[in-house]
């Protein structure tokens, strides 16, 4: 039996910008397990469109992939994504984030600041 437990692997594709107003998460691409039927895809799409800031939702059943595009000024909500996929038993094997922002040092660590979103650089 294949486990459908979600596995979250993050990959951040970042672009440094000098314009603070343009800094934000722009796209999120997910490789999934368990989104191979039309019912799961249809429900996921409806729920993703209800997330604040989501502009477009694209779901590929054949590739078991989801792409979310965000509106300008939107905030990235990974917990909201998790709450949508968990009841449908859809797991995420890869999570790729495309964002614009800047690198900042804080407390001896580096962070990528993308608008209101902040990611630790490892």
N, CA, C and O atoms as a GROMACS GRO file, in nm:
protein
  488
    1UNK      N    1   0.084  -0.118   0.000
    1UNK     CA    2   0.000   0.000   0.000
    1UNK      C    3   0.089   0.125   0.000
    1UNK      O    4   0.186   0.133   0.075
    2UNK      N    5   0.056   0.220  -0.082
    2UNK     CA    6   0.131   0.344  -0.094
    2UNK      C    7   0.078   0.443   0.009
    2UNK      O    8  -0.042   0.465   0.019
    3UNK      N    9   0.169   0.501   0.086
    3UNK     CA   10   0.131   0.601   0.185
    3UNK      C   11   0.099   0.732   0.115
    3UNK      O   12   0.172   0.776   0.026
    4UNK      N   13  -0.009   0.793   0.155
    4UNK     CA   14  -0.048   0.922   0.097
    4UNK      C   15  -0.019   1.036   0.193
    4UNK      O   16  -0.078   1.143   0.183
    5UNK      N   17   0.073   1.014   0.286
    5UNK     CA   18   0.112   1.120   0.378
    5UNK      C   19   0.183   1.229   0.301
    5UNK      O   20   0.272   1.200   0.221
    6UNK      N   21   0.147   1.354   0.324
    6UNK     CA   22   0.214   1.463   0.252
    6UNK      C   23   0.361   1.476   0.293
    6UNK      O   24   0.396   1.469   0.411
    7UNK      N   25   0.444   1.494   0.194
    7UNK     CA   26   0.585   1.522   0.216
    7UNK      C   27   0.611   1.658   0.155
    7UNK      O   28   0.584   1.680   0.037
    8UNK      N   29   0.664   1.751   0.234
    8UNK     CA   30   0.684   1.887   0.186
    8UNK      C   31   0.832   1.910   0.161
    8UNK      O   32   0.911   1.918   0.255
    9UNK      N   33   0.870   1.922   0.035
    9UNK     CA   34   1.006   1.953  -0.005
    9UNK      C   35   1.000   2.089  -0.073
    9UNK      O   36   0.930   2.106  -0.173
   10UNK      N   37   1.072   2.186  -0.020
   10UNK     CA   38   1.065   2.322  -0.072
   10UNK      C   39   1.187   2.354  -0.159
   10UNK      O   40   1.300   2.319  -0.124
   11UNK      N   41   1.163   2.419  -0.270
   11UNK     CA   42   1.267   2.469  -0.357
   11UNK      C   43   1.228   2.612  -0.390
   11UNK      O   44   1.122   2.636  -0.449
   12UNK      N   45   1.310   2.706  -0.355
   12UNK     CA   46   1.280   2.847  -0.377
   12UNK      C   47   1.362   2.898  -0.494
   12UNK      O   48   1.485   2.892  -0.491
   13UNK      N   49   1.295   2.947  -0.597
   13UNK     CA   50   1.361   3.011  -0.710
   13UNK      C   51   1.345   3.160  -0.689
   13UNK      O   52   1.236   3.214  -0.707
   14UNK      N   53   1.452   3.226  -0.653
   14UNK     CA   54   1.444   3.366  -0.613
   14UNK      C   55   1.512   3.457  -0.712
   14UNK      O   56   1.612   3.422  -0.775
   15UNK      N   57   1.456   3.576  -0.725
   15UNK     CA   58   1.514   3.681  -0.807
   15UNK      C   59   1.530   3.804  -0.720
   15UNK      O   60   1.432   3.856  -0.666
   16UNK      N   61   1.652   3.851  -0.705
   16UNK     CA   62   1.676   3.972  -0.625
   16UNK      C   63   1.633   4.093  -0.706
   16UNK      O   64   1.660   4.102  -0.826
   17UNK      N   65   1.566   4.185  -0.639
   17UNK     CA   66   1.517   4.304  -0.706
   17UNK      C   67   1.545   4.427  -0.620
   17UNK      O   68   1.549   4.417  -0.497
   18UNK      N   69   1.562   4.540  -0.682
   18UNK     CA   70   1.585   4.664  -0.608
   18UNK      C   71   1.454   4.735  -0.580
   18UNK      O   72   1.451   4.834  -0.508
   19UNK      N   73   1.344   4.686  -0.638
   19UNK     CA   74   1.214   4.750  -0.620
   19UNK      C   75   1.135   4.677  -0.512
   19UNK      O   76   1.083   4.569  -0.538
   20UNK      N   77   1.125   4.734  -0.389
   20UNK     CA   78   1.055   4.666  -0.282
   20UNK      C   79   0.908   4.639  -0.312
   20UNK      O   80   0.853   4.540  -0.264
   21UNK      N   81   0.843   4.723  -0.390
   21UNK     CA   82   0.702   4.703  -0.423
   21UNK      C   83   0.678   4.579  -0.507
   21UNK      O   84   0.569   4.523  -0.505
   22UNK      N   85   0.779   4.535  -0.581
   22UNK     CA   86   0.765   4.419  -0.668
   22UNK      C   87   0.799   4.289  -0.596
   22UNK      O   88   0.784   4.182  -0.653
   23UNK      N   89   0.844   4.297  -0.470
   23UNK     CA   90   0.887   4.178  -0.397
   23UNK      C   91   0.767   4.098  -0.348
   23UNK      O   92   0.682   4.151  -0.276
   24UNK      N   93   0.760   3.971  -0.388
   24UNK     CA   94   0.654   3.883  -0.341
   24UNK      C   95   0.668   3.744  -0.402
   24UNK      O   96   0.744   3.725  -0.498
   25UNK      N   97   0.596   3.649  -0.346
   25UNK     CA   98   0.585   3.517  -0.407
   25UNK      C   99   0.495   3.532  -0.529
   25UNK      O  100   0.386   3.588  -0.518
   26UNK      N  101   0.540   3.482  -0.645
   26UNK     CA  102   0.463   3.498  -0.768
   26UNK      C  103   0.394   3.370  -0.810
   26UNK      O  104   0.278   3.372  -0.853
   27UNK      N  105   0.465   3.255  -0.798
   27UNK     CA  106   0.409   3.126  -0.840
   27UNK      C  107   0.450   3.018  -0.744
   27UNK      O  108   0.556   3.024  -0.682
   28UNK      N  109   0.364   2.918  -0.731
   28UNK     CA  110   0.394   2.799  -0.654
   28UNK      C  111   0.359   2.679  -0.741
   28UNK      O  112   0.246   2.666  -0.788
   29UNK      N  113   0.457   2.591  -0.764
   29UNK     CA  114   0.435   2.470  -0.841
   29UNK      C  115   0.454   2.350  -0.747
   29UNK      O  116   0.550   2.344  -0.671
   30UNK      N  117   0.360   2.256  -0.754
   30UNK     CA  118   0.365   2.139  -0.667
   30UNK      C  119   0.354   2.011  -0.747
   30UNK      O  120   0.267   1.998  -0.834
   31UNK      N  121   0.442   1.917  -0.719
   31UNK     CA  122   0.428   1.780  -0.769
   31UNK      C  123   0.357   1.705  -0.658
   31UNK      O  124   0.394   1.716  -0.541
   32UNK      N  125   0.255   1.629  -0.694
   32UNK     CA  126   0.171   1.567  -0.593
   32UNK      C  127   0.158   1.416  -0.612
   32UNK      O  128   0.201   1.360  -0.713
   33UNK      N  129   0.098   1.354  -0.514
   33UNK     CA  130   0.053   1.216  -0.525
   33UNK      C  131  -0.095   1.217  -0.489
   33UNK      O  132  -0.134   1.282  -0.392
   34UNK      N  133  -0.174   1.148  -0.563
   34UNK     CA  134  -0.316   1.136  -0.529
   34UNK      C  135  -0.408   1.236  -0.595
   34UNK      O  136  -0.526   1.239  -0.561
   35UNK      N  137  -0.360   1.318  -0.687
   35UNK     CA  138  -0.449   1.412  -0.756
   35UNK      C  139  -0.467   1.366  -0.901
   35UNK      O  140  -0.459   1.446  -0.994
   36UNK      N  141  -0.490   1.238  -0.917
   36UNK     CA  142  -0.499   1.180  -1.051
   36UNK      C  143  -0.643   1.161  -1.098
   36UNK      O  144  -0.665   1.106  -1.206
   37UNK      N  145  -0.742   1.204  -1.018
   37UNK     CA  146  -0.881   1.191  -1.063
   37UNK      C  147  -0.945   1.328  -1.077
   37UNK      O  148  -0.903   1.424  -1.013
   38UNK      N  149  -1.045   1.337  -1.161
   38UNK     CA  150  -1.112   1.463  -1.190
   38UNK      C  151  -1.182   1.523  -1.070
   38UNK      O  152  -1.188   1.645  -1.057
   39UNK      N  153  -1.235   1.439  -0.980
   39UNK     CA  154  -1.305   1.489  -0.863
   39UNK      C  155  -1.208   1.562  -0.771
   39UNK      O  156  -1.237   1.674  -0.727
   40UNK      N  157  -1.093   1.500  -0.741
   40UNK     CA  158  -0.992   1.566  -0.655
   40UNK      C  159  -0.944   1.695  -0.719
   40UNK      O  160  -0.928   1.797  -0.652
   41UNK      N  161  -0.920   1.691  -0.848
   41UNK     CA  162  -0.871   1.810  -0.918
   41UNK      C  163  -0.975   1.921  -0.916
   41UNK      O  164  -0.942   2.037  -0.891
   42UNK      N  165  -1.100   1.886  -0.942
   42UNK     CA  166  -1.207   1.986  -0.944
   42UNK      C  167  -1.227   2.051  -0.808
   42UNK      O  168  -1.239   2.173  -0.798
   43UNK      N  169  -1.231   1.969  -0.703
   43UNK     CA  170  -1.246   2.023  -0.568
   43UNK      C  171  -1.127   2.109  -0.530
   43UNK      O  172  -1.144   2.217  -0.473
   44UNK      N  173  -1.007   2.062  -0.560
   44UNK     CA  174  -0.886   2.138  -0.529
   44UNK      C  175  -0.890   2.275  -0.597
   44UNK      O  176  -0.860   2.377  -0.535
   45UNK      N  177  -0.928   2.276  -0.724
   45UNK     CA  178  -0.931   2.402  -0.798
   45UNK      C  179  -1.030   2.500  -0.736
   45UNK      O  180  -0.998   2.618  -0.722
   46UNK      N  181  -1.147   2.454  -0.698
   46UNK     CA  182  -1.247   2.541  -0.634
   46UNK      C  183  -1.191   2.600  -0.505
   46UNK      O  184  -1.201   2.720  -0.483
   47UNK      N  185  -1.132   2.515  -0.421
   47UNK     CA  186  -1.080   2.561  -0.293
   47UNK      C  187  -0.959   2.653  -0.310
   47UNK      O  188  -0.946   2.752  -0.237
   48UNK      N  189  -0.871   2.622  -0.406
   48UNK     CA  190  -0.754   2.710  -0.428
   48UNK      C  191  -0.798   2.848  -0.476
   48UNK      O  192  -0.738   2.948  -0.436
   49UNK      N  193  -0.900   2.855  -0.559
   49UNK     CA  194  -0.948   2.985  -0.608
   49UNK      C  195  -1.003   3.070  -0.493
   49UNK      O  196  -1.010   3.193  -0.505
   50UNK      N  197  -1.042   3.007  -0.383
   50UNK     CA  198  -1.094   3.080  -0.267
   50UNK      C  199  -0.983   3.133  -0.176
   50UNK      O  200  -1.010   3.217  -0.090
   51UNK      N  201  -0.860   3.086  -0.194
   51UNK     CA  202  -0.750   3.136  -0.112
   51UNK      C  203  -0.723   3.282  -0.147
   51UNK      O  204  -0.715   3.317  -0.264
   52UNK      N  205  -0.709   3.368  -0.046
   52UNK     CA  206  -0.680   3.510  -0.073
   52UNK      C  207  -0.550   3.525  -0.152
   52UNK      O  208  -0.448   3.466  -0.117
   53UNK      N  209  -0.556   3.605  -0.256
   53UNK     CA  210  -0.436   3.635  -0.334
   53UNK      C  211  -0.409   3.543  -0.451
   53UNK      O  212  -0.325   3.575  -0.535
   54UNK      N  213  -0.476   3.428  -0.459
   54UNK     CA  214  -0.452   3.337  -0.570
   54UNK      C  215  -0.522   3.391  -0.695
   54UNK      O  216  -0.641   3.420  -0.692
   55UNK      N  217  -0.446   3.405  -0.803
   55UNK     CA  218  -0.498   3.460  -0.928
   55UNK      C  219  -0.540   3.348  -1.024
   55UNK      O  220  -0.651   3.351  -1.078
   56UNK      N  221  -0.452   3.250  -1.045
   56UNK     CA  222  -0.480   3.141  -1.138
   56UNK      C  223  -0.445   3.008  -1.075
   56UNK      O  224  -0.354   2.998  -0.994
   57UNK      N  225  -0.521   2.904  -1.115
   57UNK     CA  226  -0.496   2.767  -1.070
   57UNK      C  227  -0.490   2.680  -1.194
   57UNK      O  228  -0.581   2.682  -1.277
   58UNK      N  229  -0.381   2.603  -1.207
   58UNK     CA  230  -0.368   2.507  -1.317
   58UNK      C  231  -0.336   2.371  -1.256
   58UNK      O  232  -0.243   2.358  -1.176
   59UNK      N  233  -0.414   2.271  -1.295
   59UNK     CA  234  -0.393   2.136  -1.243
   59UNK      C  235  -0.376   2.041  -1.360
   59UNK      O  236  -0.457   2.039  -1.453
   60UNK      N  237  -0.269   1.962  -1.356
   60UNK     CA  238  -0.243   1.861  -1.459
   60UNK      C  239  -0.262   1.723  -1.396
   60UNK      O  240  -0.184   1.682  -1.309
   61UNK      N  241  -0.365   1.652  -1.440
   61UNK     CA  242  -0.389   1.518  -1.388
   61UNK      C  243  -0.281   1.421  -1.434
   61UNK      O  244  -0.236   1.336  -1.356
   62UNK      N  245  -0.238   1.432  -1.559
   62UNK     CA  246  -0.139   1.339  -1.612
   62UNK      C  247  -0.003   1.353  -1.543
   62UNK      O  248   0.069   1.254  -1.526
   63UNK      N  249   0.033   1.475  -1.503
   63UNK     CA  250   0.161   1.499  -1.435
   63UNK      C  251   0.144   1.505  -1.284
   63UNK      O  252   0.243   1.517  -1.211
   64UNK      N  253   0.021   1.496  -1.235
   64UNK     CA  254  -0.010   1.512  -1.094
   64UNK      C  255   0.059   1.636  -1.038
   64UNK      O  256   0.135   1.629  -0.941
   65UNK      N  257   0.030   1.750  -1.102
   65UNK     CA  258   0.096   1.876  -1.066
   65UNK      C  259  -0.008   1.987  -1.052
   65UNK      O  260  -0.112   1.987  -1.117
   66UNK      N  261   0.024   2.082  -0.965
   66UNK     CA  262  -0.061   2.198  -0.941
   66UNK      C  263   0.026   2.323  -0.952
   66UNK      O  264   0.138   2.325  -0.900
   67UNK      N  265  -0.024   2.426  -1.020
   67UNK     CA  266   0.045   2.554  -1.031
   67UNK      C  267  -0.049   2.664  -0.984
   67UNK      O  268  -0.160   2.677  -1.035
   68UNK      N  269  -0.005   2.742  -0.885
   68UNK     CA  270  -0.080   2.856  -0.837
   68UNK      C  271  -0.004   2.982  -0.874
   68UNK      O  272   0.117   2.991  -0.853
   69UNK      N  273  -0.075   3.080  -0.929
   69UNK     CA  274  -0.017   3.211  -0.960
   69UNK      C  275  -0.084   3.312  -0.869
   69UNK      O  276  -0.206   3.311  -0.853
   70UNK      N  277  -0.004   3.400  -0.809
   70UNK     CA  278  -0.055   3.496  -0.712
   70UNK      C  279  -0.074   3.635  -0.770
   70UNK      O  280   0.000   3.676  -0.860
   71UNK      N  281  -0.172   3.707  -0.719
   71UNK     CA  282  -0.198   3.846  -0.757
   71UNK      C  283  -0.089   3.935  -0.696
   71UNK      O  284  -0.029   3.898  -0.595
   72UNK      N  285  -0.064   4.052  -0.757
   72UNK     CA  286   0.034   4.145  -0.698
   72UNK      C  287  -0.005   4.183  -0.556
   72UNK      O  288  -0.121   4.213  -0.527
   73UNK      N  289   0.093   4.181  -0.467
   73UNK     CA  290   0.071   4.217  -0.328
   73UNK      C  291   0.018   4.105  -0.241
   73UNK      O  292  -0.002   4.125  -0.121
   74UNK      N  293  -0.005   3.987  -0.298
   74UNK     CA  294  -0.060   3.875  -0.221
   74UNK      C  295   0.045   3.815  -0.128
   74UNK      O  296   0.165   3.827  -0.152
   75UNK      N  297  -0.003   3.751  -0.022
   75UNK     CA  298   0.084   3.683   0.073
   75UNK      C  299   0.071   3.533   0.053
   75UNK      O  300  -0.039   3.482   0.035
   76UNK      N  301   0.182   3.464   0.056
   76UNK     CA  302   0.190   3.320   0.040
   76UNK      C  303   0.139   3.251   0.166
   76UNK      O  304   0.177   3.289   0.276
   77UNK      N  305   0.053   3.150   0.152
   77UNK     CA  306  -0.010   3.082   0.266
   77UNK      C  307   0.008   2.930   0.255
   77UNK      O  308  -0.084   2.862   0.211
   78UNK      N  309   0.126   2.876   0.296
   78UNK     CA  310   0.145   2.731   0.284
   78UNK      C  311   0.048   2.651   0.371
   78UNK      O  312   0.011   2.540   0.334
   79UNK      N  313   0.007   2.706   0.485
   79UNK     CA  314  -0.088   2.635   0.570
   79UNK      C  315  -0.224   2.624   0.502
   79UNK      O  316  -0.292   2.522   0.516
   80UNK      N  317  -0.265   2.726   0.428
   80UNK     CA  318  -0.390   2.721   0.352
   80UNK      C  319  -0.386   2.613   0.245
   80UNK      O  320  -0.484   2.543   0.223
   81UNK      N  321  -0.272   2.599   0.179
   81UNK     CA  322  -0.254   2.494   0.078
   81UNK      C  323  -0.265   2.358   0.144
   81UNK      O  324  -0.332   2.269   0.092
   82UNK      N  325  -0.200   2.341   0.257
   82UNK     CA  326  -0.204   2.214   0.330
   82UNK      C  327  -0.346   2.178   0.371
   82UNK      O  328  -0.387   2.062   0.360
   83UNK      N  329  -0.423   2.277   0.418
   83UNK     CA  330  -0.561   2.252   0.462
   83UNK      C  331  -0.651   2.209   0.347
   83UNK      O  332  -0.749   2.137   0.368
   84UNK      N  333  -0.619   2.252   0.227
   84UNK     CA  334  -0.698   2.212   0.110
   84UNK      C  335  -0.664   2.068   0.069
   84UNK      O  336  -0.754   1.989   0.042
   85UNK      N  337  -0.536   2.034   0.066
   85UNK     CA  338  -0.493   1.904   0.015
   85UNK      C  339  -0.508   1.790   0.115
   85UNK      O  340  -0.534   1.676   0.074
   86UNK      N  341  -0.493   1.817   0.242
   86UNK     CA  342  -0.496   1.711   0.343
   86UNK      C  343  -0.625   1.629   0.344
   86UNK      O  344  -0.617   1.506   0.341
   87UNK      N  345  -0.744   1.691   0.349
   87UNK     CA  346  -0.866   1.611   0.351
   87UNK      C  347  -0.888   1.529   0.224
   87UNK      O  348  -0.958   1.428   0.226
   88UNK      N  349  -0.829   1.574   0.114
   88UNK     CA  350  -0.840   1.502  -0.014
   88UNK      C  351  -0.736   1.391  -0.026
   88UNK      O  352  -0.732   1.318  -0.125
   89UNK      N  353  -0.651   1.379   0.078
   89UNK     CA  354  -0.542   1.281   0.082
   89UNK      C  355  -0.446   1.297  -0.036
   89UNK      O  356  -0.398   1.199  -0.093
   90UNK      N  357  -0.420   1.422  -0.070
   90UNK     CA  358  -0.324   1.454  -0.176
   90UNK      C  359  -0.193   1.492  -0.108
   90UNK      O  360  -0.189   1.583  -0.025
   91UNK      N  361  -0.085   1.422  -0.142
   91UNK     CA  362   0.046   1.452  -0.087
   91UNK      C  363   0.126   1.539  -0.181
   91UNK      O  364   0.102   1.540  -0.302
   92UNK      N  365   0.220   1.613  -0.127
   92UNK     CA  366   0.308   1.697  -0.207
   92UNK      C  367   0.449   1.641  -0.197
   92UNK      O  368   0.504   1.627  -0.087
   93UNK      N  369   0.509   1.608  -0.311
   93UNK     CA  370   0.644   1.553  -0.313
   93UNK      C  371   0.748   1.660  -0.344
   93UNK      O  372   0.865   1.645  -0.307
   94UNK      N  373   0.707   1.767  -0.411
   94UNK     CA  374   0.797   1.878  -0.438
   94UNK      C  375   0.717   2.007  -0.440
   94UNK      O  376   0.606   2.011  -0.493
   95UNK      N  377   0.774   2.111  -0.382
   95UNK     CA  378   0.708   2.240  -0.368
   95UNK      C  379   0.806   2.344  -0.418
   95UNK      O  380   0.907   2.369  -0.353
   96UNK      N  381   0.780   2.404  -0.532
   96UNK     CA  382   0.871   2.501  -0.592
   96UNK      C  383   0.808   2.639  -0.588
   96UNK      O  384   0.697   2.659  -0.638
   97UNK      N  385   0.880   2.734  -0.530
   97UNK     CA  386   0.829   2.870  -0.514
   97UNK      C  387   0.911   2.965  -0.601
   97UNK      O  388   1.034   2.965  -0.595
   98UNK      N  389   0.842   3.045  -0.684
   98UNK     CA  390   0.908   3.150  -0.761
   98UNK      C  391   0.873   3.283  -0.696
   98UNK      O  392   0.756   3.316  -0.677
   99UNK      N  393   0.977   3.360  -0.661
   99UNK     CA  394   0.952   3.485  -0.588
   99UNK      C  395   1.053   3.592  -0.627
   99UNK      O  396   1.162   3.562  -0.676
  100UNK      N  397   1.015   3.717  -0.604
  100UNK     CA  398   1.104   3.833  -0.619
  100UNK      C  399   1.124   3.892  -0.481
  100UNK      O  400   1.030   3.901  -0.402
  101UNK      N  401   1.246   3.930  -0.452
  101UNK     CA  402   1.272   3.989  -0.321
  101UNK      C  403   1.418   4.024  -0.303
  101UNK      O  404   1.490   4.052  -0.399
  102UNK      N  405   1.462   4.022  -0.176
  102UNK     CA  406   1.600   4.057  -0.146
  102UNK      C  407   1.651   3.971  -0.031
  102UNK      O  408   1.573   3.919   0.049
  103UNK      N  409   1.783   3.956  -0.024
  103UNK     CA  410   1.848   3.882   0.082
  103UNK      C  411   1.881   3.978   0.196
  103UNK      O  412   1.934   4.087   0.173
  104UNK      N  413   1.847   3.937   0.319
  104UNK     CA  414   1.877   4.018   0.437
  104UNK      C  415   1.948   3.931   0.540
  104UNK      O  416   1.918   3.812   0.553
  105UNK      N  417   2.041   3.991   0.614
  105UNK     CA  418   2.108   3.921   0.724
  105UNK      C  419   2.038   3.962   0.854
  105UNK      O  420   2.006   4.078   0.875
  106UNK      N  421   2.016   3.862   0.940
  106UNK     CA  422   1.951   3.889   1.068
  106UNK      C  423   1.991   3.781   1.167
  106UNK      O  424   1.968   3.662   1.143
  107UNK      N  425   2.051   3.821   1.278
  107UNK     CA  426   2.088   3.725   1.382
  107UNK      C  427   2.186   3.620   1.335
  107UNK      O  428   2.180   3.505   1.381
  108UNK      N  429   2.277   3.656   1.246
  108UNK     CA  430   2.376   3.561   1.196
  108UNK      C  431   2.323   3.466   1.089
  108UNK      O  432   2.394   3.375   1.046
  109UNK      N  433   2.199   3.484   1.047
  109UNK     CA  434   2.139   3.401   0.943
  109UNK      C  435   2.100   3.489   0.825
  109UNK      O  436   2.086   3.610   0.838
  110UNK      N  437   2.082   3.425   0.710
  110UNK     CA  438   2.037   3.498   0.592
  110UNK      C  439   1.893   3.460   0.562
  110UNK      O  440   1.854   3.344   0.573
  111UNK      N  441   1.814   3.561   0.524
  111UNK     CA  442   1.674   3.540   0.490
  111UNK      C  443   1.645   3.603   0.355
  111UNK      O  444   1.702   3.707   0.319
  112UNK      N  445   1.556   3.540   0.280
  112UNK     CA  446   1.507   3.596   0.156
  112UNK      C  447   1.373   3.659   0.187
  112UNK      O  448   1.279   3.589   0.226
  113UNK      N  449   1.363   3.791   0.172
  113UNK     CA  450   1.241   3.865   0.201
  113UNK      C  451   1.169   3.889   0.069
  113UNK      O  452   1.222   3.957  -0.019
  114UNK      N  453   1.047   3.834   0.056
  114UNK     CA  454   0.967   3.849  -0.064
  114UNK      C  455   0.836   3.916  -0.024
  114UNK      O  456   0.737   3.847   0.004
  115UNK      N  457   0.835   4.047  -0.022
  115UNK     CA  458   0.716   4.118   0.025
  115UNK      C  459   0.696   4.089   0.172
  115UNK      O  460   0.787   4.112   0.253
  116UNK      N  461   0.577   4.039   0.208
  116UNK     CA  462   0.546   4.006   0.347
  116UNK      C  463   0.598   3.868   0.386
  116UNK      O  464   0.596   3.832   0.504
  117UNK      N  465   0.644   3.790   0.290
  117UNK     CA  466   0.691   3.654   0.314
  117UNK      C  467   0.842   3.652   0.338
  117UNK      O  468   0.916   3.727   0.275
  118UNK      N  469   0.887   3.564   0.428
  118UNK     CA  470   1.028   3.557   0.464
  118UNK      C  471   1.069   3.410   0.470
  118UNK      O  472   1.003   3.329   0.533
  119UNK      N  473   1.180   3.378   0.402
  119UNK     CA  474   1.231   3.242   0.395
  119UNK      C  475   1.376   3.240   0.441
  119UNK      O  476   1.455   3.325   0.400
  120UNK      N  477   1.412   3.145   0.525
  120UNK     CA  478   1.551   3.130   0.568
  120UNK      C  479   1.631   3.067   0.455
  120UNK      O  480   1.588   2.969   0.394
  121UNK      N  481   1.749   3.124   0.427
  121UNK     CA  482   1.838   3.071   0.323
  121UNK      C  483   1.933   2.974   0.391
  121UNK      O  484   2.008   3.011   0.480
  122UNK      N  485   1.928   2.850   0.348
  122UNK     CA  486   2.014   2.746   0.408
  122UNK      C  487   2.135   2.717   0.322
  122UNK      O  488   2.217   2.632   0.358
   0.00000   0.00000   0.00000
